[in-house]
Amino acid sequence: MMANEHREWGAGVFSLLSWFKQENVKKAKVMVVGAGALGNEVLKNLALFGVGNIYIVDFDTIEYSNLTRSILFRESDADKGLYKAEVAAKRIKEINKNINVQYIVGNLSSDVGLGVYKQMDVVIGCLDSRLARLQLNRQCMRAGVPWVDGGIENLNGVVKVFKRGVNCYECGLSDTAKHNLFQKMSCAGVAKRNEDAGRIPTTPVIASIIGAVQTQEAMKLLHPEELYKGELTSLCGQWFHYEGMHNNVKIYKSTAYHTDCPSHEYWKPVFKIPQLSADITVENCIAMLKDLLNVESVEINLRNDRFVDKIATRNDNQCFMPMLPESKIPDYIDSNPQLYCRLRMDLNQNTYENIDEEFPYQQLTLKEIGIPYFDVLQITTESGYFYVELTKDEAKYPFQ
């Protein structure tokens, strides 16, 4: 056989698998949220499989502690404090130049629009925060996209697959866990500190095992016909648990799906509006929506990320004007010496959850108040709810 006889990625290798469809994988769109230890393994595997379109989301920078568990990072990356998402995108492109890779350095709340989720075939969560998992679950449910969750600690790991109508991450949480999460959500100024309070001990071995199972489950979801025919079996509705200390593997049933769960919103139908972008001002957006929807009143509901214009200290009534989405308030507090040492009960923040013509900052853009590019807005009018897409932003995400 000539060395260059098979130039297409995976030719003569994956074609030997009875269930594998090269075209399905080549045209697939997969988002990986979190580019740490698990994310590194998942991204490496997706690149090796030849998944055509990979999207990476992570807000964090590379630290030396990441190097023991992250195959895509180097010491020089930590020296420079480079972003995980950017470096991971570069390295998997080096593994397989045929794939289309994009990334967002940011958080789920104010930097990843629902329109991006709607483009995906599957989302893979490589997160170490329950709060982030809850946010990811809600976005995937709204978009109607299945997602694969993975978690690791010490030599233990779990994988779950969530799909609308079958099971739900939020429904599987205990009442205590939900209470603690919603307390954090109601005070975003300290949520990040609570979630980052301590590092979780993990090993490269458990990251490799769980990342491999996550990728395997994602690949199955890219082969729906084979799943339907029973050639493959998904973990959807199940919970895969690996305990490495004594080599135990168990699979549990996990089909919690309560009718009153707020995570089950399905944002449909979505109206595509080519004129709308996150770069438009609030004033112009409201005027345009009133005209296009033929309504008298428009209220934009900030369902993911409230807008914070003021923070006041209770004891001495100092006032600060962050003018930021709530998800960015923790970093604002941490960077302000006058606020950093304050406890949660010492601070009051003024927030806006619904934006209408009475909103005092009409000249701010949608992006500035926390609405990401290519998002879907939930609009309340006198005629009911509408879901409208910032379709002009689609050009920022040129998937194949």
N, C-alpha and C positions, 0 to 999 in steps of 0.2 A: 504494500500500500504506500502510495506517495505521501510525503509529509504534509502536503497542502491539499490533499484530495478533498477533505471535508473542511471548508472554511466557515460554514455556518455554525454558530455556537450550539453545542450539544448534539450536532449531527452524528449519527452512528453510536450515540451513547443513550440519550433519553428515549430515542425511538425504539429501544429494546424493551421499554416498559409498556405493558399491554394497555394501561389506562392513560398514559401521558399523551397529551395533545399539544404539540409544539406551538400551533397557532394560537391556542387559548392563552398560553403562557406569554408568548411574544407580544400580544396586544393587551395584556392585563395591566391594570392600574392598581398599585398597592401602596398604601400609606403606612409608614412606620412611625409611631409616636413614641419618642424616647430613644436616644442614641447612646445609651450607656452600655453596660455589660451585655444585657439581653439584646438591646438594639444592634450592637455590633455583630452578634452572632446571627441574628435574623437577617440583617442587611447583607452580610457575607453570603449566606445561604441563598437569598433571593437573587443576588448577582450571579452566583454559580448556576442556578436553575435557568437563568436567562430571562427573568421577568422583565418585560419590555419597558415599563414605566414605574419608577419607584420615587415616592415622595417622602422626605424626611422632615420631621418636626421635633425640635428641641431648643430650649432657651439657654442651656448651660454651656460653660466653657470647660475645657479639658484640664484636669488636675493630675498630679503625680499618682494619686491613689487610684485613678482610673486605669493606669497602665498595666496593672496586674491582671485585669480581667477583660481588656478591650483590645482585640486583635487589630483594629483599624487605626489605633492611635500610637504615636511615637513620643519619645521624651522631648523632642524639639517642639512638638505641638503644645505640650504642657508649659515649656519654657516661655512660649509666646502667648499663652492663654487663649488659644484659638477656640472657636466655637465647635462643639461636637457635631452639629448638623452639617456644617460646611466641610469639615475634614472628612467625615464619614462619606459624604457625597463624592468627594474627590477620590477617596481610596477605593470605593466599590466600582467607580468608573475605570480605575486602573486594573481591577480584576476582570471586568468585562466592558470593553469599550462600546459594545453594541447597545447597551441599555441607555434609556433616557432617565436622567436623575435630576431632581429638583429638591430644594430644601427651603424651609422657613426657620429662621432664628427667632423664636418667639413662643408665646404660650397659647394654649387651646382657646382661651376666652376671647382675647382681643386681636389675635394675629392669624387665625385660621378660619376662613369663611366657610359657611355651610355648602356653598357652591363647589368648593374643593372636595368635600366629603361625598357630595352627590356624584362626582366624577369617578369615584373609586369602586372597584370590584370587591375589595376587602380592606379592612384596616387592622393593623396589628399593634396592640398596646404593650409597650415595654416600659412600664411606669413603676415607680416606687411610692406612689401616693394614692390613697383611697379617694381623695378629693379630685385628683386629676382623672382617675378612672370613672368617677361619677360624671364628670363633665364630658369625657369621651363617650361614655355610654349614651348620654342624652343626645349628643350630636349625631351619633350613628343611628340611633332610633329615629330621629327626625328625618335623616336622609334615607332611611331604609336600607342601610348597608351593614352586613354582618361584620363583627370584629372579634379578634382573637386576643384574649388577655393572658398575660404570663406574669408570674411573680416568683422571686427567689429569695432564700435566706439560708445562710449556712450551707448545708448539703441538701436542703429541701427545696422543692419547687412545685408550682401548680400551673395548669393550663386550662382555660375555659373558653368556649366559643359561644358568643351571644348573637342571637338573631331575632329580629322583630317577630312577635307572635309565638315564639318558642320559650325563650328565657330572657332574663334581664338582670344586669348587675345590681341595680338598686334594689330590686325585689328580693335579691338574695342576701341583703345586709340585715343584720339583727337590728332590733329597735334601738339598742344602745349605740351601735355603730352609726346609725342614721342620725341620732340625736347629736352625737359628737361632731359629725360632718356638717350638719346644718348650723351648728354653733360657729364653726369655723367659717362657713360660707357667709354668715351674717356679719362677720368681722374680718374682712379680707386683709386688713392691715396687719394682722398677726397670723393669718393662715399659713403663710410661707414659713414663718419661724417654727410654728407647731409641726409642720410636715418635715422640716429639715433639722429637727431637734437632735437626731443622732443618726449615725451611719449604720446601715444594715450590713452585717458581715456576710460576704458571699465568696465564692471561689470561681475560677475560670471553668472548672468542670461542670458545676451546676448551671452556669450561664449557657454553656455549650449544649447541655442536655435539653433544658427547657426551651432555649432558642430554636433548637432543631425540631422539637415537637410543635412549637408555634408555626414554624415555616411549613412543616408537613401538613398541618391543619389548614393553613392558608392555601396551599397548593390544591388540597381537596376541594375547597370552596371554588377554585378556579375551574373545576371539572364537574359542574352540576349534573351533567348527563350520567356520568359514571357513578356519582352519588345516588342518583335516582334509581339506577339499575342495580345498585347494591355491590358494584365492583369495589367501591370505597365506602368506609363508614366514618362519619364526622363525629367529633366530640361535642357537637352542638346539643345542648341539653344535658351535658355530662361534665364531670369535674375530674381531670387527670391529676393525680397526686403522686409525686416521686419523693421518696425518703431515702437519701443516699447513705446515711449512717449505717443502716442495716439492710440496704438494698430491697426496699419494699415499694411496689408499685400498685396503686389501687385506683379504680375508676368508680366514682359515685354519680348518682343521678342528681341533676341540678336543673330543675325546670320551674323555678319560682317565677311567676308571671301574674301579678295582681292587677285586677281591672282598674283600680283607682290610682295606679302609680303615675306620677307626673313625668317619668322618663319615657312614657309610651306615646308621646305626641308624634304624629306623623305629619310633617309639614307638606301638605299636598292639597290642591294643585299649586304649583309654583309658577308665577307669571314672570317670564323673562322680559326684562326691560333694557334694551340696548343702550339707552341714554344714561342709565344710572351707574354711578361709580362711587366708591368710598371717598373719592376726592371732591365730591360735590358738597356744598355747604348745607347745613341743616335747613336753612330758609329755602334754598332752591329745591332741595329734595321734597320738602313738604308741598311746595307749590306745584311741582311736577307731578307728584302722586295724586294730588287733588284733581288735577286736570286729566291725567291718564285713567284714573279710576272713576272719574265723574262723581266725586263725593264732596261734601261740604267741610268735613273735618277729618284730619289725619293725626294719628298718634303712633309714633314709632316705639315699639316695646323693646327695651334693652334686656332681653331674656338671659343673655350670657354674662354681661359685664356692665354694672351700673356706672354712671359717670359721677365722679367726685370733684366738686369745685372748691370745697373748703374743708379744712381740718382745724378744729379749735381745741386748745388745752383747757381743761375744766378748772384747774386751780388758779391759773393766772390769766385765762381768757386770751391767750395769744392766738392769732389767726394766721393760717397758712393757706395758700391758694395753689394746690397741686395741678388742678385742671387736667385730670388724668382718668382713664378707666380704672375701676376698682382693683383689677388684677395687678396693676402696676403701682398701687399704693404701698405695698411692703417695701419695694426697692426705694421708693421716695422717702419713706420713713427712715430706712436704714442709712440713706445718704445724707440725712439732715441731722446734725448733731443736737439740735434743740428738740427733736422728736424721738430720736433713737432710744434714749434711756427711759422713755415714758412707758408705763404699763397700759394695757388695753383700756382699763376703766378711766384713765386720765385723758382720753381723747374722744372727741365727738367729730364725726364726719357728716357733711351734708351731701346727700346723693340724689341722683335723678334716675328713676327706673323707666319713666315714660317721657318721651320727647314730643312736644307739640308746638303750636305757635306761641305759647306762653314761655317757652324755654328761653332764658335770658341770654344765651350765647348762640344766637342764630347764625353768626358768621363762622363758627367752627365747622370744620368738615366732619363727615361721618367717621372718618378714620381717627380724627382727633378726639372724638367722644368715645372711641372704643369699638367701633364697628369695622371689622377687617375687610380687606379687598375680597371681592367675589362672594360676599355674604348673601344670605337670604333674610330679609327683614320681615318680622311679624308686624302687620299694620292693623290698628283698630280704627274703624270708621263707623259712621252711623248705619252703614249697611252690613256691618259685621267684620270678621277677620279676613285679611288677605295676606298671602305670602308672595313677596316680590324679590326677584334676584337682581343683584347689582351686576348685570350681564356685561357691561362695558369692561369690567375687570377680568373677564375670562381670558383676554389676550395675554394676561400676565402669567398664565399657566398653560403653555402650549403643549399639551399632551399629544402623543402620536395617535 
